[in-house]
Amino acid sequence: MTDQRAASSRIYASIDHVDTLEGGNPMNRTNLAFPAAVAGTADTALFLLRRPALFRSAPGRAFGSVAFLLLWMTLAARTAYEGDETPPSPTLAVAGTVFAGNVAMLAVHLRHRVAGPRVFVGAVLSGVALADCLRRLQHGGNA
């Protein structure tokens, strides 16, 4: 067990050394908004793929889900492109919109007593994405 710990500490030390050589901060690998946005995109896409009849039976609900999918995809693309840089205003706007929409959707589902785990996961993922964007804004993108 100690051999594994020693090996992993050497690996992390070498990664930190490479980051330092490149002039970067070892904490630059902590862009949590991107994986959260990818997970939100996948969750929403799977929701739509599993319910093709939704477009005929409840087109408004399907349109809302497609809009959420586009927002998640936009957030994923923007955060992937930006990396750990300070997020520009449009990225903050998209992250805030995704968060507000997921919180509203959670509230509606709770009100009607139909909230399942998926609705909570969407709210948490959007909260993580927004919090990471705000963290990068506050720390100038290098924290």
C-alpha positions as CSV (number, residue, x, y, z in Angstrom):
1,M,0.0,0.0,0.0
2,T,2.8,2.4,0.8
3,D,4.4,1.6,-2.6
4,Q,1.2,2.8,-4.3
5,R,1.1,6.0,-2.3
6,A,4.7,6.7,-3.1
7,A,4.1,6.1,-6.8
8,S,1.0,8.3,-6.9
9,S,2.8,11.1,-5.0
10,R,5.7,10.9,-7.5
11,I,3.2,11.2,-10.4
12,Y,1.4,14.2,-8.9
13,A,4.8,15.8,-8.1
14,S,5.8,15.4,-11.7
15,I,2.5,16.8,-13.0
16,D,2.9,19.8,-10.7
17,H,6.5,20.2,-11.9
18,V,5.4,20.3,-15.5
19,D,2.7,22.8,-14.7
20,T,5.3,25.0,-12.9
21,L,7.7,24.7,-15.8
22,E,5.0,25.9,-18.2
23,G,4.4,28.9,-15.9
24,G,1.1,27.6,-14.7
25,N,-0.4,27.1,-11.3
26,P,-0.8,23.5,-10.1
27,M,-4.5,24.3,-9.3
28,N,-5.2,25.2,-13.0
29,R,-6.7,21.7,-13.5
30,T,-9.8,22.4,-11.5
31,N,-12.3,23.6,-14.1
32,L,-15.3,21.8,-12.6
33,A,-17.8,23.7,-14.9
34,F,-16.9,21.6,-17.9
35,P,-17.5,18.1,-16.5
36,A,-20.7,19.4,-14.8
37,A,-21.9,20.8,-18.1
38,V,-21.1,17.6,-20.0
39,A,-23.0,15.6,-17.4
40,G,-25.9,17.9,-17.7
41,T,-25.9,17.7,-21.5
42,A,-25.8,13.9,-21.3
43,D,-28.6,13.7,-18.8
44,T,-30.9,16.0,-20.8
45,A,-30.1,14.2,-24.1
46,L,-30.8,10.8,-22.5
47,F,-34.1,12.2,-21.1
48,L,-35.1,13.2,-24.7
49,L,-33.9,10.0,-26.3
50,R,-35.9,7.9,-23.9
51,R,-39.1,9.8,-24.5
52,P,-39.6,10.3,-28.2
53,A,-43.4,10.4,-27.8
54,L,-43.0,13.5,-25.7
55,F,-42.7,15.6,-28.8
56,R,-46.3,14.5,-29.8
57,S,-47.9,14.3,-26.4
58,A,-46.4,17.3,-24.7
59,P,-44.6,19.5,-27.3
60,G,-44.1,22.4,-24.8
61,R,-42.3,20.1,-22.4
62,A,-40.2,18.7,-25.2
63,F,-39.3,22.2,-26.4
64,G,-38.3,23.2,-22.9
65,S,-36.1,20.1,-22.7
66,V,-34.5,20.9,-26.0
67,A,-33.8,24.5,-24.8
68,F,-32.2,23.1,-21.7
69,L,-30.1,20.7,-23.9
70,L,-28.9,23.7,-26.0
71,L,-28.0,25.7,-22.9
72,W,-26.1,22.8,-21.4
73,M,-24.2,22.2,-24.7
74,T,-23.4,25.9,-24.9
75,L,-22.1,26.0,-21.4
76,A,-20.0,22.8,-22.1
77,A,-18.5,24.3,-25.2
78,R,-17.7,27.7,-23.6
79,T,-16.1,26.2,-20.5
80,A,-14.1,23.7,-22.6
81,Y,-12.8,26.6,-24.8
82,E,-12.0,28.9,-21.9
83,G,-10.3,26.3,-19.7
84,D,-9.3,27.9,-16.4
85,E,-9.3,31.5,-17.8
86,T,-11.6,34.1,-16.3
87,P,-15.0,33.5,-17.8
88,P,-16.5,36.3,-19.9
89,S,-19.9,37.7,-19.3
90,P,-21.7,35.5,-21.8
91,T,-20.5,32.3,-20.0
92,L,-21.6,33.7,-16.7
93,A,-25.0,34.5,-18.2
94,V,-25.4,31.0,-19.6
95,A,-24.3,29.4,-16.3
96,G,-26.7,31.6,-14.4
97,T,-29.5,30.8,-16.8
98,V,-28.9,27.1,-16.6
99,F,-28.9,27.3,-12.8
100,A,-32.0,29.4,-12.6
101,G,-33.8,27.1,-15.0
102,N,-32.8,24.0,-13.0
103,V,-33.9,25.5,-9.7
104,A,-37.2,26.5,-11.2
105,M,-37.7,23.0,-12.6
106,L,-36.9,21.5,-9.2
107,A,-39.4,23.9,-7.5
108,V,-42.1,22.9,-10.0
109,H,-41.4,19.2,-9.6
110,L,-41.4,19.5,-5.8
111,R,-44.6,21.5,-5.8
112,H,-46.4,18.7,-7.8
113,R,-44.6,16.0,-5.7
114,V,-43.1,14.3,-8.7
115,A,-39.4,15.2,-8.1
116,G,-37.1,12.3,-8.8
117,P,-33.3,12.1,-8.4
118,R,-32.8,13.4,-11.9
119,V,-34.2,16.8,-11.1
120,F,-32.0,17.1,-8.0
121,V,-28.9,16.1,-10.0
122,G,-29.6,18.7,-12.6
123,A,-29.9,21.4,-9.9
124,V,-26.6,20.3,-8.3
125,L,-24.7,20.1,-11.6
126,S,-25.9,23.5,-12.6
127,G,-24.9,24.9,-9.2
128,V,-21.5,23.4,-9.5
129,A,-21.0,24.9,-12.9
130,L,-22.1,28.3,-11.8
131,A,-20.0,28.2,-8.6
132,D,-16.9,27.2,-10.6
133,C,-17.5,30.1,-13.1
134,L,-17.9,32.5,-10.2
135,R,-14.8,31.1,-8.5
136,R,-12.7,31.6,-11.7
137,L,-14.1,35.1,-12.0
138,Q,-13.2,36.0,-8.4
139,H,-9.7,34.6,-8.7
140,G,-8.8,35.9,-12.1
141,G,-9.1,32.4,-13.7
142,N,-5.9,31.0,-12.1
143,A,-7.2,29.5,-8.9
